[in-house]
Amino acid sequence: MSSIRENGVGEELDGRNDDDDDLKAPLLRPASGGAVTTDKKVRTAKFKIGDIKCTACTASIESMLKELAGVQTVAISVLDGHAAVTYVPELTTVEKIKETIEDAGFPVEHLSEQDIAVCRLKIKGMMCTSCSESIERALLLVDGVKKAVVGLALEEAKVHFDPNVVDIAGIIESIEGSGFGAVLVSSGADVNKVHLKLEGVDSLEDCKRIRSLLDSAQGVNHVEMDMDEQKVTINYDSAITGPRSLIQLIEEASPGPNIYLATLFVPPRQRESDQLQETRMYRNQFLWSCIFSVPVFLFSMALPMLHPYGNWLSYKLYHNLTVGMLLRWILCTPVQFIVGRRFYVGAYHALRRKSANMDVLVALGTNTAYFYSVYVIIKATLAENFEGQDFFETSAMLISFILLGKYLEIVAKGKTSDALAKLTELAPETACLLTLDAGGKVVSEEEISTQLIQRNDIIKIVPGAKVAVDGVVVDGQSHVNESMITGEARPVAKRPGDKVIGGTMNENGCIYVKATHVGSEAALSQIVQLVEAAQLARAPVQLLADRISRYFVPTVVVVAFITWLVWFTAGEVGLYPRNWIPKAMDKFELALQFGISVLVIACPCALGLATPTAVMVATGKGASQGVLIKGGDALEKAHTVKTVVFDKTGTLTVGKPQVVSAVLFSSFSMEEFCDLATAAEANSEHPIAKAVVDHAKRFRHKIGSSPDHIPDVKDFQVHTGAGVTGKVGERVVLVGNRRLMRTSEITLVPEVEKYIFENEELARTCVLVAIDGKMAGAFAVTDPVKPEAQRVVSFLRSMGITSIMVTGDNRATAAAIARDVGIDYFFAETSPVGKADKIKDLQGKGVIVAMVGDGINDSPALVAADVGMAIGAGTNVAIEAADIVLIKSNLEDVVTAIDLSRQTIARIRMNYVWALGYNVLGMPIAAGILYPFTGIRLPPWLAGACMAASSLSVVCSSLLLQSYKKPLHGREG
């Protein structure tokens, strides 16, 4: 949210254009978790303020609030009256802020008084969607937890909670109480964090001294100390302090002879270490299982067929107990109870939660086989004439195949986040920090870790090196390859004043970069955060899988029991001939094998992975292509889009208007005319207003004169979608479009009308200037159409998608732009709220609508649309309101976003075919439907292999999205 001013000259506001503010604005804004964000020292409260008519209202409220002790920042939206106030609770309160706004003469409502914190947790032990649902239910039962989302594929949970009611330890405890492990990945306080290793801290006094010093330091939000490891973790505000300042603060606190030293400590990446640990665990369990199950397989299936080498296995030890039976029992037992312990634990916790998951099916199937085999051994030992077949190989091999499948699945799932891992590795490890003197000359150069870079540092980037930080070029020229962030293959020219993104590659020149965004504010960091959030979000299409999984396991158990009962009963009453029963088996054992096979093959694991793995790969791939998709919901909706609504300025056009001509319709000199227009437009933030001001400056420079200062404007007023008015000295100045002139009763003579008509036919916007009630002159402003716009509109048409343009500009200019790009339908002279209304009208006709925009004025429309797409170079408010962010501001990525969505949904549907195919086709075969006709049956261990293969097939199917290519680029060549 930002303080918004509108003037609507020709078109609605497209955002702030002040250079300094533009440099401070981050590329992306992280999504907030609630109405009030809290940390140890600062809070942000949100309000709804009524009766706001223009920027003068917001300015008066801001000035009064900033005079209030403890208020740090104020941001007010003139569009909807929402305000965000950052304050220090120790110095002021929400009630004082509210009273101050009311004293300014405006009604106000506090949106929320509840603090909402957010944490992300790594969950261990999840097997299928029933596990994730169980954890969600357990979390939502905890007092203070407002929202919980658990991602199966990512194996993480995102929890929104009230820190005044419950803490993170309580949340972890509730997860562990459900039978799963939980480790904190990050919390809301981790915005900017540095880990330091301490030396010279030998006593409790030293520890207290450093902690007290850090707690009282300006900009420090939270301090955690580990005396055993001699480490300190500090959360800080990057606008106030930084890691080098904190290190210096600690070292300067050294008491006399005892010297404190602080160095940067980089903890291992939690996700990578957890994945590596999990991969090793499954690999080791599988290998241990193989050590025992391979001999079991040899003793039960291979050697008995190799006469005379397997004859010794039939040697009877006592009654009908053979050597083979005893060896199989001894070897199978460690697999069943030691290696397979995890299935018992998982099944216990699942049944305690009154649910059922894969662990229940595996435990039930293997225990049935194992304990029936034990029964066979006991009977063979006690009875002289008893003959029975044990199933120890079924139990052992089943566990081995399931563990192999889980190991391969974990390895494959790790590759689904490869794109995200590559993004996190883009940032270089070191940077060259420059120290400048008062004259701006380089005094020294120092190589430092990129984690020690602070805001406003000057960093030297040599040819062939990665840009170390987000910032602005202050010296030098070069070309930077930004393909790793934006997907744009062509290097981008960089000169002083241009922005650069951390992690991109400097190609051929040496540049000096001033750091403007560090830590979590950096574009790379925010991209990673957005992608991680998207991967955790649950797509609506997954609800089907969740519903199926909820009832699937109990149904499978019932079906397995019925399968056993039908085969056993049929055998007892003689419905099938005796020769159907394999040698060394009886009717009960044959029926039991069919039942166990049904139990095992029908596991719903693959069903739970079908959607999240595809979403993970697609969002990661999209990020590497310059398309940020904020969640599974947006990814799913985009594939149904039938109409794309484009904003004009900054979306279809370049967004940098320029004055191409200026004419006088009065006796004023061009100098005086430009000065009066500049004075009125200087207070406006509209891009067209900036173009007028820039033209006036260039004109003054061309004639060799420059005014000392821009005159002050009194009674300045913004007329939304029309223009601005104000009093410059004794003269009343109006700058705007035809609508403003008509409402102000300014006569437009035929000469003016002709000038307007001629320029509008050329797709130019006319900015009219009236002085003291009479037309004084006009500026013709052009904003070139983006070169790719026509091709994008044409390609969308080939995809069956209609393109529509909405703009606040006049009808003639809008028609000319629409004609240039090939758009048949457009709406002109539309206000910001009107844009949203147009979208709602389209939705009312049953059309799925995507909105593409870049300005603050597009935010209502972006929110109203089914899918909002924000141009990455646009304003923060637009980016926050959007579902999809096109980082590099290229319209081709509109096509990419929709096409990627279609490919992903198609892949998810294919995943469901793989997941349900094994069950739908495999269950009848496992139940023996083919056995009477072909003699084909599915042994339990083979059913286990099929079950493992189903999960692996789904993950590998999702991984095929890694090969996705942009459709427009592919078409070009």
N, C-alpha and C positions, 0 to 999 in steps of 0.2 A: 504494500500500500504506500502511496506517495501523495504528497500534497499536490493537488491537481488544479491547474488553471486552464480554462478553455477560451478560445476566441472564435473558433469556427469560421475563419476566413476561407471561403470557398469549400472547406471540408472540415470535419470535426478534428479535435485535437489528436495528434499522433504521438505525443509523449514529450518529455523534457528534452531540451536541446542545449542546455548549458553544458559547456565542455567539461568543467570540473566535476559537476554532478554525474555526467556520463561516465567519467573515468572511475568514479567511486562506485558506480552501480555494478553489481556482480552480473555475470552472464546469465546465471540461473539463480532462482531463489529456492532454498529448500522448503518443502511443504511443512507447514506448522501443524502441531499436533492438537491444538485446542484453542480456546478463546484467550487463555492466559498462559504465557510461557514463563517458567520460573527457574531461577538458579539461586545460589546462596546470597547474592547481593543485589540483583536487579530483577524487576518484573515488568511485564508488558501487559497492560490492561486495554481492553477494547470497548468502545462506546458507540452508540448510535445517536448522532446529533441531528436534530430537526431544524427546519427553517434555513438551511444553507442554500443561498441563491447564487453566489459567485465566489471568486477567489478572495475578494475583499473580506468576506465572512470568515473564510478559513484563516486568512492572515491575522485577523484580530484575535481569533481564538488561540492560534499558535503563539502569538506574542504574549498573551496573558498567561498561558500555561508555562511558557519558558521562563517567566519571572518567578514561578512557584519553586521554592527550594526542593530539590530532589528530583525534579523532572529533567530527564536527559534528552529525549527526542520526542517529537510530535509529528505524526503523519495523519493527514485528514484527506478523505476523498470527497471532492465536490459533487461527484456523480451520485453517490448513495448515502453520503453523510456518515460513513463509518470512519472511526478514528482509532489509531493505535498510539498509546502513550507509554513510553518506557520510563520507569521511575525507580528510585531507591526507597524501599519500604521503611527504612530507618528514618528517612527524612520527611516523607509525606505518605498520604494514604489515598485509596481510591475515592473516598468520600470527599476529601479536599479537592481532588482533581475535578470531580463531578460538580462541586459547588462553584469552582472557578469558572467552568464552562457556563453554568447557569447564571453567574454574575455577569458574564459577557452578553447575556440576553438570548440564550439559545436553550431550548428544551433538550435534555440529554437522558439517555437510558444506558445503564451499565449492562453489557451483554452477558457477562458471567463473572462470578466471584470465585470460581473454582479453579485451582491450579491443576493443570494437566501436564504430566511428565510422560516421556516415552522411553522405553528401553527395548533393546533387541537381545534375544537370548538364543544360544545354540542348544538345540534339543538332541539328546542322544537316546537311541533305542526305538525310534519310530520305524514301523514296518509297512504300514498301509494307511489309507485315509481314515480308518476307524481310530487309529492311534492319534492322528492330528485332531480329529473331532473330540476325542476324549480329553485331550489337553486343553482345547478351547473351552469345553464345558467346565473343566476344573478351574480354569483361570477366571471365567466369568462368574463363578460362585464366590470368588474372593472379594471381600468388601473393599471398595476403592478402585477396583479394576473396571474401567469403562468400556474398553474394547480390546479384543485379542484376536490376532490373525496368526495362524500356524501354517507354515509352508512345508509340505512333505518333501518336495524335491530339494529345496534349499536347506531343509532341516533346521529352520529357524522360526522364532516366534517374535512378533512385534506387539508390545503390550502398551496400551494407553492407560495410565492410572493416576489416582490422586495421591500425591506424596504425603499429604497430611493424614491419610487413612492407612496406607500400606506402603512398605518400602520394597526395594528390589529383593532383599533377602526373603521376605514373606512370599513374594511371587515365585521365587525359585523353590521355596519349600513346598508350595502347593503343587508344582510340577513334579517334584521328587516324590511327593505323596501319592501321585498317580502312577508311579512306577517307572518314571523316565528321568534321565539326567538332564541338568540344565546348567549352562555356563554363560555368564554375562558377556556379550559381545560389545555392546556400546549402550550408553545412556544419553539422555538429552543434554547432560553436562559436558559431553565430549566434543563440544563444538570446536574448540581449539585446545589441544592438549600437548604437553611436552613431558617426556620421561627423562629424568636426570639421574646419573650415578654420582654419589657423593663420596668424597674422600676427606679424611681429617675429622669426621664426625664420630667421636669415640664415646661420648657419654650422653645421658638423658638430657643434660643441660644444653649440650650442643644441638640436640634434636629440637628442644623447645625453642631455643633461640632462632633457629632457621625457620621453624614453622610459624612462630610469632611474626617474624620479619615478612614472610611471604603472605600471611593472612592479611597483614596491614598494608601490603603493597597495592598501589593503584592498578586496577585492571585485572587483578587476580580474583577469580571466582571461587576456586575450590582447591584444596591441597590435601594430598594423601601421602603419608610417609611410611616406609617400610624399613624399620631400624635393622632388622636381621639382614636384609639384602643391601642396606644402605642406599636405598633408592627413594626418589620423590617424584610424584606425578602431580603436575600443576595444570589446572584449567584456567585459561586466561582470555581476556578480551583483546583481540589482535589490533583493534583501533587505538588501544591505550598502551599496551606493552608487547613484548615479544620474548622468544626464548633466550636470545643473547643478553637482553636486559635483565632477565631473571637470573641467568648464570652470573652475570656481573654483580648483581645484588647479593647473591649468596657469598661470592668470594670476597666482597668488600665487608661482609659482616664478620670476617675472621677476627677472633679476640686475641690480639697480641701475637704471641709466638705460635699459637695453634692456627694453621692455615687451612681454610676450607677450599676444596676444589670440586667443581661440578662439571661433568662432561655429559654429552648427549648419549642417551641409552635408547636403542631401538629394540623394542620387544618383538618376538617372532609374531608373524601374522597369524591371528587366531584361527581363521578359516582354513588356511593352508595346513597349519599344524594339526588341526582337528581332522581334516580329510586324510592327511597322511597317516595319522594314528589309526583312523577307522579302516583305511585300506590295509594297513599292516595287520590289524586285528583279524579281519576276515581272511586274509591270506594265510596267516599262521594257523587259524582254526581249521581252515580247509586242509592245509598240509598235515596237521596233526590227525585230522579225520582220515586222510588218505593212508597214513601209516597203518591204521587199523582196518579200514574198510576195504582196501585193495586185497589184503590176504583173505578177508572174509569172502570177497567176490571170487577169488581163486579157489578157495576151499569149497564153495557152494556150487559154482557154475563151470569153472574152467577145468580143474583137475579131475572131477568125477567123469568127465567125458574123455580123458586121456588114459586109456588102459595101456599098460598096467600101472602107470605112474600115480593115478589117483586112488588105487585100490586100498591103500593103507588108511584112507579117511573113513572107510566103511568098517574098520576093525571095531568090534564091540567090546567096550570096557566092562559094562555091567548090564545084564539083560539086553535092552535094545539101545542103550546109550552108546553112541559111536564116538570115535576120536574127532571126526569132523564136526559133530554137534558141539562137543565140549570146546573145541578151539574157536568155533564161530561165536559161542556164548562169551568166552573170555575176551575175545577181540572186540566184540560189539559193545560190551558193557561200558568201557570208557567213552566210546563215541556217543552212546545214548545219554549218559548221566554227567559226563565232564565236558566234552566238546559241545554237547547239545543242551547244556544247562541253561543257556540264554533263552531257549524256547520255553522251558519250564517257567522261568522267571517272568517272561513276557506274557505267557498264558495266564499265570497266576494273577498278575496285575490287571489284565484285561477282564478276566472273570470277576475280579473284585469290583471293577468299575461297572459290572453288569453289561459288558460288551464282549465282542469276539473279533479276533483279528487273525492274521496269518499264523502267529505263534500258537493259537488254539488249534488250528487245523493240523499244523506240523506235529505238535505235542500229541494230539489225539491219534493221528495216523501212525506215528513211530511207536508210541506206547502200545497201541493195539497189536502191532506186529511183534514188538519186543516181548510183551508179557504173554502173548499167545505162544510164542516160541519157548519161553521159559516153562509154560504149562506142558508143552510137548516134551521137553527134556525131563521134567519131573515124571510124567506118565511113562516115558521110555525107560526111565531108571527103575520105576516101581513095578511096571507090568512086563511080563515075559513076552507077551505076544502083541504088544501095542506097536503100531507103526504110524508115524506122523511126520509131516514136513515142517521144519522150522523156517521162520522168515527173518532170521537175523540179518541176512544180506539186504533185505528190504529196508530195515531200520537204519543200518549203517550207511548204505549207499544213498538213501533218501536224504539224510542229513548232509552227507558230503556234497551231493549235487546242489542242494539248496544253498550251502555255504559258498560253493563255486559260483552259483548264479548271483548271490549277493556281492561277492567280490568283484565280479565282472561289471555288475550294475553300478557299484560305487565308483569304479574306474571310469566307466562311461559317463556317469553323472558329473564327475569332476570336469569332464571335457565340455559339458553344457555351459559352464561358466568361463570357458577359455577366453571369450571376447572381453569379459569383465576383468579377468586377471591381466590380460594384455593392456587394458586401459590403466590399471593401477600401477603397472610397471613402466609406464611411459615417462614418468617424472625422473629426471636425472638425479643421481645421488649427491653430486657436488655442484657448486656454483662459484663463480669468480666475483667476489664482493669488492666494489671500488670505494675508496675513501676520497672525497673531493674537498678542496679548500673553498674558501668564501667566494673565489672567482670562478668556481666550477671546474678547475683543473684537477686531474687525477693525482693524488698524493701517494696512494699505495694500492696494491691489489692483494687480495687474500682469498685462498680457496677454502670454502666452508661447506658444511652439509646443507643441503637445500631445506632441511627441517629447521635450520637456524635463521632463515631469511625472515626479515621483519618488513612491515609496511614502510614504504618510502625508501627502501634500500635501492642503491643503483647497482645493477648486475651487468657484467660484461658477457656478451654471447658471441663467441668466435664462430667463423664458418665451420660447418660440419658438426656443431654442438647442438644439443637440445636446449630449447628455451626453458630456463629453470623455474620461471614463476609467471603468473598472470600480471601483466603490467602494460605500460605505454612506452614506446620508443622515445628517448630524449635526445639521442644522437646517433648518427650513422644511417646507412641504408642497406637493405638486403632483400632477399626473397625468402619467405618462410613456407615450408611444406606443412600444411595443416591437415593432410589427408587422414592422419591417425585420429584426429578429433572430429573433423567435419566430413570426411569422406571425399573431399575435393582434391583431385589429383594434381591440379596445376598449382605451382607455388604462387603465393600471394606477395605482391610488393609491399614492403614496409618502410615507412619514412617517419621522421620525428612527428609525434602526435598520434600515430597509429597504434592500435591495441595489438598485443600478442598474447597467445595462450600457452600456459605451461605445458610441456610435454611435446610441443611441436618442434620441427627440425629447421634450424637456421642453415641456409644453403651457401650463399656466396659473399656475404659481407659481414663486417663486424658492427654490432649494434650495442648501445647502452640502453638498458631497460630499467625503468623505475617501477618497483613492485607496488601494485595497487590492491591485489587480493592474495592473501596467503592462507595456508591451512585449509579449513573446511570451506572457506569462501571461494577458493580457486575453482575455475570451471571444471577441471578434471575431477576434483573431489566431488563437486556437486553432481556431475554426470554419473559418477559411480554410485552416489547416494540414491539418485533417482532410479537408476537401473536396479539396484538392490531392492528398493521399495517395490518396484514393478514386479520383480521376480517373486516377491513374497506375497503379492496380492493374488487373490483367487479370482479367476475368470468365471463368468456366469455359466459357461459351458461345462465347467467342472462340477456344478451342482448335481448334474445327472449322475456322474460317477460317484459322488458322495452319497446320494440317495440309494444307488444300487448297492454300494459297499456296506451300508448300514444294515441291510437285511440279507446280504449275500451269504455271509458265513453261517448264520443259523440255518438258512435254507439248504446250504451245502451239507451240513451235518445231517439234516433230516433226509436229504436225497441219498447220502451215503448209507445211512441206516436202512432205508427202503431198498436200496440196491442189494445190500447183504441179505436182507430178509427175503426178497423175491427169489434170489438165486438159491438161497438155502432151502426155502420152502419148496421151490421147484425141484430141487434135488431129492428132498425127502419124499415127495409124492410121486417121483419118477416121471416128471414132465420132460426130461431130457435123458438121453442114453448115457450109460456109465462110461463109455469110451470118450465122452467129452472131457472127463476129469483127467488132468495130467497125471502121469505116473508119480507115485509117492505122495499124492494129495488125496484128500477126501472132499465130500460135498461142502462141509463147513469151511475148509481152508480155501477152496476155490471162491466161494461167496465172499469170504473175508478179504481176499486179494482184490476183488472187484470193488468192495466197499472202501478199502484203503486208497486205491487208485483214484476214486472219485473225490475223496477227502483232499488229496494232495494236489490234483491237477486244477482244482477250481479256486485256488487262492486268488484274491482280488488285488494283489500288489500291483500288477501291470495297469489295472484300471485307474488306480490312484496316481500313477506316474504319467498317464497319457497327456493330460493338459499341462501340469506345471513344468515338465521338462521341455515341452515345445515352447512355452512362454519364456522360459529361461534363455533358450538358445535365440529366440526371435528378438527379445529385448536387448540381449547382448550384441547380436548381429546388427540390429538397428542402430545402437549407440555407436558402433564402429563405422557405420555408414552416414552418421550425422543426423539420425532420426531418433529422438528420445521419446519412447513410449512409456507413459507413467503408470501403466498397470494392465492387467489382463482384461479388465472391462473395456478400456479404450482399444486394445488390440482386437478384441472380439467385435466391437461395434463397427470399427472402421471397414470391415469386409462387407458390411451391408449398405454402405453409403451409396446413395443414388444421385445426390445433388451436392455440389461443392460451391459454397458461397465465398467469394473473394472480396476482401476490402480492396480499395484502389491504392491510396497513397502508401508507399512503403511495402506493399504486397505485390500488386501487379506492376506498380511503377518502382523506380529505384528508391524513392523516398527522400531524395535530396533536391527539392525544387530550386530553380534558378530563374531570376528575372531576365527575360530576353529583350524586353523593350519597356520604356517608360514614356508617357506622353502627358502633355499639359493641356487642360481645357480652360485655363484661366490666365490671369496676368502675373501669377506668381513666377518667380525665377525657379529653375530646376534645383538650385542649391537650397532655397527656402522650402520648396515643396518636399524635397527628400528629407530635410531636417525635421519638419513637422511630422511626416509619416514615420520616420525612425523613432521619434520621441514617443509616439503612440504605440508602435509595435514593439518597442524595447521591453515592455512589461509582459508581452505575450510569449508563450512557449510553443506556439504552433510552428511547424517547419516552414510554412509559407511566410509567416511573419519574420522568421529568421532569414529567409531568402531576401525579403525586402530590406532588412537592416544591413545585410551583407552587401547588397547592391548599392545602397546609399554610401556605405563606407568606401567601396571601390570607386564610386563616382567622385567622392571628395578627394580621394588619394590621386585620381587621374588628373584633376584640375589643380592639384598642388595645394589644397587647403584641407584643414581638418579641424572641426570644432573642439574646443577645450573639453566640453562634457555634453552629454545628452541632457536636454532640459527635463525637469521634473514634470510629471503628468498628475493633474488633480482630477478628482471625480472619475478615475479610470474604471471602466465597466466592461465586462465580457458579455457578449450576446451570443449564446451557444448556437453554433452552426451559421452565424451571420457575420460577426466581426467584433471590433472593439471601438469604444468611444472614450474620449478624455479631453481635458482642457490643458492645452500647452500655452503657458503664459496667459494671454487674454483671448486666445483663439480656441474655438471648439472644433476638434478634429474627429472625423469619423473615417475608419479604415475597414473595409469589408466588401461583401458581395452585393449583388443587386437587391437582395432581400432587405439588407440593412438600410440601404438607401431609400427603398420604398417605405419601410416602416418609419423612417425618420423624415419622410416627406421631402426628400431631395429629388429635384426634377432631373431626369435623364434626357438630355437633348438628343436629337437624331445622330449627331456626330459621335456621342458616347455609345449609343446603341449600336452603331455601325462598327465601332472599334471592338466592342464586346463580341458581336456576332462573328467578325472575321477571326478573332483569336480563339473563340470556342470551337469553330470549325477546324482549327488546327490543334485541338485537344489542349488548349492553354487555358489557365484559370486567370480571370481578370480581377485584380485587387483595385477597387475603386476608393478614391480618397476625396472626401468632402471637407471643406474648411469654411466655418461660419455659415453653414447652411447652404453652400453652393458647391457644385462639382468643381474640383480643382485639377484632377488628373487621375491617371491610372497606371498600374503596372501589369504587364503580361508575364505570367509565371508558367514555366513548363516543367514537367517532371517526366523524364523519359521512361517509356515502358521497358520492363526487364526483357533482355533478349530471348530468354527461354519461355516467356509467358505464352506466346502463340502456340509453341510446340506442346506445352503442358496441357493447354485447353484442348488441343486437337487429340492428344493421346487419351485424355480423360473421356472424350467423346467416343473413342474407339473401345473404351472399357465399359461403355453404357452409362456413363455418368454425365449429368447435365451441369454446366457451369453457369453461375449467376454472379453478377457484380453488384455490391452495394457501396454507395459513397455519399458523402455530404456535399459533393461538388454539384455544380449546376448540370442540367440535363444535357446541354449541347456538348460540354466537355466529356461527360460520362459516356455519351453515345459515341464520340470519336474514339475514346480509349477502348470501349467494348468492340467497336468495329475493327480496331487494329489487332486485337488479340483473338478475335473470333468468337466473342461471347454474344449470344443472341438475346439474353434477358438481363436487364439491369434495373436497379432502383437508384435514383438520384435524389439529392437534397434530403438525405436521411439522417436523422439525429442518432446519437449513440443508443438511446433506448429504442428508437425506431428500427435499428438494425436487428436488435433482439426480437422485436415484434414481427419483422418480416420472416425471421427464422421460425418463430412459433406458428405463423400462418402456413408455412410450408409443411411443418410437422403435423399441423392439423389436417392436412390432406393425405397423411400417411406416408410422407417421404422421410427417409433417414438423411439427415443433413450434417455435413461437415462445414465448419467455418474456418477460414484462413485469414488471420489478421495479425497486426503487429503493434497497435497502439493501445493506450489506456481506454480510448473510446470504443475499442473492439471488445473489451472485457465482458460487458453484458452479453454480447452476441456469442462470444466463445463459451460462456457458461451455459447459455440457452441451447446451443447446438448439441446434437447427439455426440459429435466428436469435434472438439476445439483444437485447431492447429495454430500454434504461435510461431511466427518468424523469429529466429534466434536473435537477430539484431534488434528486435523490438524492445518494448519496455518490460520492466519486471512484473507489473500488474498483469499484462497480457500473458506472459510466460507462466505466471502462477495460476491463472484462470484456465489455461489450456490443458488438454489431455495428452497432446503430442507436441513436442518442441522440435522445430526444424533448425538445427544449430547454425547452419551456414547461410540461412536466408535465401536458399535457392528453391524456386518453385518446383523444380524437378522432384524434390523430396516429398511433395504432396502425393505424387504418383507412387513414389517409393513406399510411403507409409501405408497407403491403401493396398498396394500390391503385396507388400510384406504381410499385412493382415490377412489377405485372402490366402496366401501360401501357407500361413501358420494355421489358420482354421482348417484348411484342407489336410494339413499334416496331423492335426489333432484328431480329425475324423479317421484318418488312416491309422492313427495310434489306437483308436477305439476298436478298429477292425482287428488289429494285432492282439489287443488285450482280450477282447471278448471272443475272438476267433478261437483261441486256445480252449476257452471255457465252453463255448457253444458247440464246437466240433469235438473237443477232447473229452468232455464229460460223458456223452453217450458212448464213445469208444471205450473210455475207462470203465463205464458201467457194463460193458460186454455186449453192446447191441450188435456188433459185427461177429461176435464169437460163434453164434450158431451157424452162420452162413460161410464164414471164411476161416474160422479157427484163429483169427487175430484177436489178441487181447493185449492190454497195456499193463505190464507189471508196475507195481508201485514205484520202484526206483526210476523207471522210464517216465512215469507220470510226473515225478519230482523234477526230472530234467526238463520236461516240457513246461512245467510251471516256471522254472528259473529262466528258460528261454523266452517266455512271454514278456517278462520284465526287461530282459536284455534287448529284445526286438523293439520294444517301445522306445527305449532310450536311444538306440541306434537310429531308429526312424526319425526321432527328433533331431539328432545330430546332423541329418542330411540338410537341415536348414542352414548349416554353416556354409554351404556352397551357394547361398542365395546371391544373385546378381541383380543390380538395379535394372529395371526394364528399359528405361530411356537410354542409359549408357550402353546396354547390350545392343540396342537397336542401332546406335551410332557406329558401333564397330568393334 
